[in-house]
């Protein structure tokens, strides 16, 4: 018996302890998501109070994506080198400072710097927290833990969208809502510190698993990806470019083009993340059973096709197109991301997901800016609601492209180059 024998027999942390750690890691994500989505509810106030253009508002989102692209490759390396405890605190501090910088000044350049800093901290924070969760939860529990983490994180988006309802008194100016966001953004620091303390204590008392290395981006792997993967990448970038930039301007659009109150517009905008939070896990289970992944991606793209033009030209209730968009937003991601594992070799999955995320962020960067420009070009406003139609046509075009890519993906998967995307457990598939 050697001196390390006592380490072997250290107990595992209790379920309560593990889920306590999960809650605090998830609260850091909540604060992060809230800060990101805090611009949309004040977009009209930024325009009327600070004379920001819609292009400027789009740039406040675009600059986040620029930063995310820059740090995407290096964030995982830092997490591997520093470990999850230090990384969560480092990137949590960056996110919290970013929220404060965005709120303290009416100068557009300062706000832009704050949003850029948010992109620098946010994406690596997500990587660090995901890696930490994988250390605390194993096997079947891991998927459940990641689901809880994402649920709490997206509650940050829902809360930001609905802040005009529960914090209506703050919306007399542009700054108070951003101070609220900065305050909630401090969860990134506070929760990170509590997580650090909990894990440091657990390392002394319990037998913790080791965190695996983060998925690596390997440039040469790009040349080994097949056509099905690139079709999924194209579907990914067109789909997210049609959804996230729309959300950036949706509250302002609902207010000015459809006469909704700020509270109602915020609630309508929150339907997308709420639908995704609730429906995505069930869709994932259904898809595992029935397969038909490419077909379901086609269906999700079809649902997205008419949504924007319905909002522009038909007198139907906004509830109908928003529900259609919510179903699409729940369906496509739930099918698309897991499908990559069927198409790409396991050793190249890190590069595959990095490429998808990088190109997705480039698309979101471009279309936040483009939609802002199109709104300015067309004079979109409460006095000229038709000015939003150009941007809605651009979103519809992206929806058409998403359908085309999903169609060709299904066509390819039904042929000799298929990877089993259409097979489910019911058919004895993978």
Secondary structure, 3 states (H helix, E strand, C coil): CCCCHHHHCCCCCCHHHHHHHHHHHHHHHHHHHHHHCCCHHHHHHHHHHHCCCHHHHHHHHHHHHHHHHHHHHHHHHHHHHHCHHHHHHHHHHHHHHHHHHHHHCCCHHHHHHHHHHHHHHHHHHHHHHHHHHHHHCCCHHHHHHHHHHHHHHHHHHHHHHHHHHHCHHHCCCHHHHHHHHHHHHCHHHHHHHHHHHHHHHHHHHCCCCCCCCCCCCCHHHHHHCCHHHHHHHHHHHHHHHHHHHHHHHHHHHHHHHHCCCHHHHHHHHHHHHHHHHHHHHHHHHHHHHHCCHHHHHHHHHHHHHCHHHHHHHCCCCHHHHHHHHHHHHHHHHHHHHHHHHHHCCHHHHHHHHHHHHHHHHHHHHHHHHHHHHHHHHHCCCCCCHHHHHHHHHHHHHHHHHHHHHHHHHHHHHCCCCCCCCCCCHHHCCC
